[in-house]
Amino acid sequence: MGVELATADHRSARQAFVDDLLDVLPVLPYNLDVAQAHATLLAATRRAGRPRGAHDLIIAATAAASSRKIVTADPSGFEGLPDIQVTAHR
């Protein structure tokens, strides 16, 4: 979204940053395994009475389905999710 919201002065630098990230980070699909993990996590948050943002749950479900750890500057959206590994990075 940062590229889309950037002013003309900053757009090319932001696009270059995104392109550099995409060169080294894989883009994982939202497939059936992710959808099943998403449903499990959504049910767990509803049972716990602690709703989460839709994007955080998609990230967590993708991590769960691909056996990955989440590295984030804001771990609060992932705390207490079952079987989700999170590392805070500042």
Summary of the structure (lengths in Angstrom):
residues: 90
radius of gyration: 15.4
end to end distance: 21.1
largest distance: 47.0
contacts: 200
relative contact order: 0.13
helix: 59%
strand: 7%
